[in-house]
């Protein structure tokens, strides 16, 4: 590896990331496992219909088959990154949703979108 490749590897995430637009396309065409790591209060206010609420504070209790990818969303992308790191260490195939609900333009349950 070159010096630049080593630096990139050092700062790269151990999981994939997608945009909210990519997530919306996936939700339209596939049955995916989507978890929302915001608080229950935030989730009640507005969430994606196929999302399951697993607050970041309870991410240790998350259990699901490890052969299926887990998509993780929050409000801005920071909590979902933390959850993605944790779930990756537990052996899950994780995909973080960049920008979170603040960037989501699709339909939601509750809220004003």
Secondary structure, 3 states (H helix, E strand, C coil): CCHHHHHHHHHCCCCEEECHHHHHHHHHHCCCEEEECCCHHHHHHEECCCEEECCHHHHHHCCCCCCCCEEEECCCCHHHHHHHHHHHHCCCCEEEECCHHHHCCCCCEECCC
